[in-house]
Amino acid sequence: MEFGTTQFITPITAWEKLGEGTGQTAVRSSDEVELFSDVFRSVVDQVYTTQADVENKQYLLATGQLDNVHTLPIAEAKAALSVDILISLRNKALETYNELMKINV
């Protein structure tokens, strides 16, 4: 494997800020629900993707096909980080829901 021409570590890309790219200053409530569900779905998909990558690298390591052994701990760190983000998002959503339930109508 040539290290000069091949990039074997892919950097984590930054997420878009919420509401960016829509060109709207005021967002309707149905759009907000879709936006939240898209963000949540994206985070869940990221967890599945990173976990599948870890499992693939573990298989390759066990069968002796993994050339760059250090990519496994990097993939495991990415997977752990994506799970932490999902847990934080879930906790914040539950906290917000509980606060909304306390409001008297």
Secondary structure in CASP SS format (residue, H / E / C, confidence):
PFRMAT SS
TARGET T0000
AUTHOR 0000-0000-0000
METHOD secondary structure of the structure
MODEL  1
M C 1.00
E C 1.00
F C 1.00
G C 1.00
T C 1.00
T C 1.00
Q C 1.00
F C 1.00
I C 1.00
T C 1.00
P C 1.00
I C 1.00
T C 1.00
A C 1.00
W C 1.00
E C 1.00
K C 1.00
L C 1.00
G C 1.00
E C 1.00
G C 1.00
T C 1.00
G C 1.00
Q C 1.00
T C 1.00
A C 1.00
V C 1.00
R C 1.00
S H 1.00
S H 1.00
D H 1.00
E H 1.00
V H 1.00
E H 1.00
L H 1.00
F H 1.00
S H 1.00
D H 1.00
V H 1.00
F H 1.00
R H 1.00
S H 1.00
V H 1.00
V H 1.00
D H 1.00
Q H 1.00
V H 1.00
Y H 1.00
T H 1.00
T H 1.00
Q H 1.00
A H 1.00
D H 1.00
V H 1.00
E H 1.00
N H 1.00
K H 1.00
Q H 1.00
Y H 1.00
L H 1.00
L H 1.00
A H 1.00
T C 1.00
G C 1.00
Q C 1.00
L C 1.00
D C 1.00
N C 1.00
V C 1.00
H C 1.00
T H 1.00
L H 1.00
P H 1.00
I H 1.00
A H 1.00
E H 1.00
A H 1.00
K H 1.00
A H 1.00
A H 1.00
L H 1.00
S H 1.00
V H 1.00
D H 1.00
I H 1.00
L H 1.00
I H 1.00
S H 1.00
L H 1.00
R H 1.00
N H 1.00
K H 1.00
A H 1.00
L H 1.00
E H 1.00
T H 1.00
Y H 1.00
N H 1.00
E H 1.00
L H 1.00
M H 1.00
K H 1.00
I C 1.00
N C 1.00
V C 1.00
END
